[in-house]
Amino acid sequence: MNYPIPDSPQEIFALQQQPVDEELVAAVIAGVVKLVRSQGQSLEELTAQVLADDLVLNRQQRRWLSTLLAQAWESFP
């Protein structure tokens, strides 16, 4: 992977300056999972946040993203 897994919200935010590709998306998802776990949140809490209505993603996109996050959650120890 060309991008290290981010360790902080600042590192995740800084990645938005990079061109978007599959590896960047994977690094951000891994960083979010790592950050949420370090804060003691559960997968259920993260999923609820992702599935909440927002102006960025539609319902189908939010469900797709929640599935990706769940898969990433299970992939990391």
SEROKOL-762605 format. One record per atom (N, C-alpha, C, O, CB): x, y, z; residue in one letter. Coordinates in pm, whole numbers, padded with zeros to 5 digits, always signed. Glycine has a CB too. Example, Ala and Ser with C-alpha at 12.3 -4.5 7.8 and 13.67 -1.06 7.14 Angstrom:
2
+01319-00569+00780A +01230-00450+00780A +01320-00330+00780A +01424-00332+00846A +01131-00447+00905A +01285-00225+00708S +01367-00106+00714S +01290+00003+00787S +01341+00114+00804S +01408-00060+00572S 
***
This chain:
77
+00084-00117+00000M +00000+00000+00000M +00089+00124+00000M +00189+00129+00072M -00096-00001+00122M +00054+00221-00080N +00133+00343-00090N +00109+00441+00023N +00190+00532+00043N +00104+00411-00220N +00002+00424+00098Y -00031+00515+00206Y -00023+00441+00338Y -00075+00330+00350Y -00171+00576+00187Y +00042+00502+00438P +00040+00439+00571P -00099+00454+00632P -00173+00546+00597P +00149+00501+00664P -00133+00365+00723I -00262+00376+00792I -00252+00495+00887I -00164+00498+00972I -00298+00245+00870I -00342+00592+00874P -00337+00711+00958P -00364+00676+01104P -00441+00585+01135P -00438+00815+00909P -00298+00751+01194D -00312+00727+01337D -00397+00832+01409D -00428+00816+01527D -00177+00723+01400D -00434+00937+01338S -00508+01045+01404S -00607+01108+01307S -00595+01091+01186S -00410+01152+01459S -00704+01181+01360P -00796+01253+01272P -00723+01351+01180P -00763+01372+01066P -00902+01327+01355P -00616+01411+01231Q -00539+01506+01151Q -00474+01437+01031Q -00472+01492+00921Q -00431+01574+01237Q -00422+01318+01053E -00360+01243+00943E -00466+01200+00841E -00440+01201+00720E -00285+01119+00998E -00582+01162+00889I -00691+01126+00797I -00731+01248+00716I -00745+01240+00594I -00813+01069+00875I -00749+01360+00783F -00788+01485+00716F -00683+01527+00613F -00719+01575+00505F -00807+01597+00819F -00556+01510+00644A -00448+01549+00552A -00452+01467+00423A -00406+01515+00319A -00312+01533+00621A -00504+01347+00428L -00509+01263+00309L -00604+01317+00202L -00598+01275+00087L -00551+01124+00347L -00692+01408+00239Q -00784+01461+00138Q -00711+01545+00033Q -00770+01581-00069Q -00892+01545+00204Q -00587+01577+00058Q -00506+01649-00040Q -00453+01558-00150Q -00402+01605-00252Q -00390+01718+00029Q -00464+01426-00129Q -00412+01328-00224Q -00518+01296-00329Q -00638+01307-00302Q -00368+01199-00151Q -00475+01256-00448P -00573+01210-00547P -00642+01082-00498P -00577+00994-00443P -00505+01185-00685P -00772+01074-00518V -00848+00961-00467V -00827+00839-00557V -00845+00846-00679V -00999+00996-00456V -00789+00729-00493D -00781+00600-00560D -00815+00492-00457D -00840+00522-00341D -00638+00577-00621D -00816+00369-00501E -00856+00259-00414E -00768+00248-00290E -00818+00220-00181E -00854+00129-00490E -00639+00269-00306E -00547+00256-00193E -00569+00366-00090E -00560+00342+00030E -00401+00259-00242E -00599+00485-00136L -00627+00595-00044L -00754+00565+00036L -00757+00584+00157L -00642+00729-00121L -00857+00519-00032V -00982+00486+00036V -00959+00375+00139V -01010+00383+00250V -01090+00442-00067V -00882+00274+00103A -00851+00165+00195A -00774+00216+00317A -00802+00175+00429A -00770+00055+00124A -00678+00307+00295A -00600+00362+00406A -00689+00443+00500A -00675+00434+00622A -00486+00449+00353A -00780+00521+00444V -00870+00601+00527V -00964+00512+00607V -00987+00535+00725V -00950+00700+00440V -01020+00410+00543I -01109+00318+00614I -01033+00249+00727I -01085+00239+00839I -01168+00214+00518I -00913+00202+00700A -00832+00138+00805A -00802+00237+00917A -00806+00201+01034A -00700+00083+00745A -00772+00360+00882G -00744+00462+00982G -00865+00492+01069G -00852+00509+01190G -00697+00588+00916G -00983+00498+01008V -01105+00523+01084V -01132+00407+01181V -01164+00430+01297V -01226+00542+00990V -01118+00285+01132V -01139+00169+01219V -01039+00172+01335V -01076+00150+01451V -01124+00037+01139V -00915+00199+01305K -00811+00204+01409K -00841+00314+01512K -00827+00293+01632K -00672+00229+01345K -00881+00430+01464L -00910+00543+01552L -01032+00515+01640L -01030+00541+01760L -00933+00670+01469L -01138+00463+01579V -01260+00434+01655V -01233+00330+01762V -01281+00343+01875V -01372+00386+01560V -01158+00228+01728R -01124+00125+01828R -01041+00184+01942R -01064+00152+02059R -01047+00009+01763R -00946+00271+01908S -00860+00330+02012S -00940+00420+02106S -00899+00444+02220S -00746+00410+01948S -01054+00469+02059Q -01141+00552+02142Q -01243+00470+02219Q -01326+00526+02291Q -01213+00654+02055Q -01236+00338+02205G -01324+00249+02280G -01464+00236+02222G -01553+00184+02289G -01333+00296+02419G -01484+00282+02099Q -01615+00269+02038Q -01630+00129+01977Q -01531+00061+01948Q -01636+00377+01930Q -01753+00090+01959S -01781-00042+01901S -01813-00029+01753S -01836+00080+01702S -01899-00110+01976S -01814-00144+01687L -01854-00147+01546L -01998-00098+01532L -02031-00030+01435L -01840-00290+01489L -02083-00132+01626E -02222-00090+01621E -02233+00063+01628E -02315+00123+01558E -02302-00154+01735E -02152+00126+01711E -02154+00272+01720E -02105+00336+01590E -02162+00434+01543E -02066+00320+01838E -01999+00278+01533L -01947+00330+01407L -02051+00313+01296L -02072+00404+01216L -01817+00258+01369L -02114+00197+01291T -02216+00172+01190T -02332+00270+01203T -02382+00321+01103T -02267+00028+01201T -02374+00297+01325A -02483+00394+01346A -02444+00531+01295A -02526+00601+01236A -02519+00401+01494A -02319+00570+01316Q -02273+00701+01267Q -02274+00704+01115Q -02315+00804+01056Q -02132+00732+01320Q -02230+00597+01053V -02223+00593+00907V -02363+00590+00846V -02387+00653+00742V -02143+00470+00860V -02454+00519+00909L -02589+00507+00854L -02677+00628+00882L -02786+00640+00826L -02655+00384+00909L -02632+00718+00967A -02710+00840+00996A -02721+00924+00869A -02627+00933+00790A -02644+00922+01111A -02837+00986+00852D -02858+01072+00735D -02755+01184+00731D -02723+01244+00834D -02999+01130+00734D -02705+01211+00613D -02615+01324+00593D -02635+01377+00452D -02712+01321+00374D -02467+01285+00617D -02567+01483+00420L -02581+01546+00288L -02478+01497+00188L -02482+01537+00072L -02571+01696+00302L -02385+01410+00232V -02277+01368+00145V -02311+01238+00071V -02292+01229-00051V -02150+01349+00226V -02360+01140+00144L -02388+01009+00085L -02537+00979+00087L -02608+01018+00179L -02310+00899+00160L -02584+00909-00016N -02723+00865-00013N -02733+00736+00069N -02631+00681+00112N -02779+00845-00158N -02854+00687+00089R -02876+00570+00175R -02800+00448+00125R -02739+00377+00205R -03024+00538+00183R -02802+00423-00004Q -02732+00306-00060Q -02581+00318-00038Q -02516+00219-00003Q -02762+00291-00211Q -02526+00435-00058Q -02382+00456-00038Q -02344+00438+00109Q -02239+00381+00140Q -02340+00595-00086Q -02430+00486+00200R -02401+00470+00343R -02403+00322+00383R -02320+00279+00463R -02504+00549+00428R -02496+00245+00327R -02501+00101+00357R -02379+00030+00302R -02322-00057+00368R -02629+00039+00299R -02338+00066+00180W -02219+00008+00120W -02096+00039+00207W -02014-00049+00233W -02198+00063-00024W -02086+00164+00251L -01972+00203+00335L -01975+00130+00469L -01871+00088+00519L -01973+00355+00358L -02092+00114+00527S -02099+00043+00655S -02055-00102+00638S -01994-00159+00729S -02242+00049+00712S -02086-00163+00524T -02041-00300+00497T -01889-00305+00486T -01826-00396+00540T -02106-00353+00368T -01831-00209+00416L -01684-00203+00405L -01619-00185+00541L -01518-00250+00571L -01641-00089+00312L -01676-00098+00624L -01620-00076+00757L -01628-00203+00842L -01535-00234+00916L -01693+00039+00827L -01738-00275+00831A -01753-00400+00906A -01648-00502+00861A -01590-00573+00944A -01896-00459+00888A -01624-00510+00731Q -01522-00602+00681Q -01383-00561+00729Q -01303-00645+00769Q -01526-00608+00527Q -01354-00431+00727A -01226-00382+00777A -01212-00409+00926A -01105-00446+00973A -01210-00232+00750A -01321-00391+01000W -01320-00414+01145W -01282-00559+01175W -01203-00586+01266W -01460-00382+01206W -01337-00651+01099E -01309-00793+01119E -01168-00832+01074E -01113-00931+01121E -01410-00877+01045E -01111-00753+00984S -00978-00784+00929S -00863-00742+01022S -00753-00797+01016S -00960-00717+00795S -00892-00645+01109F -00787-00596+01198F -00800-00662+01333F -00911-00681+01384F -00793-00442+01213F -00686-00699+01392P -00691-00764+01525P -00736-00670+01634P -00745-00711+01750P -00556-00821+01561P 
***
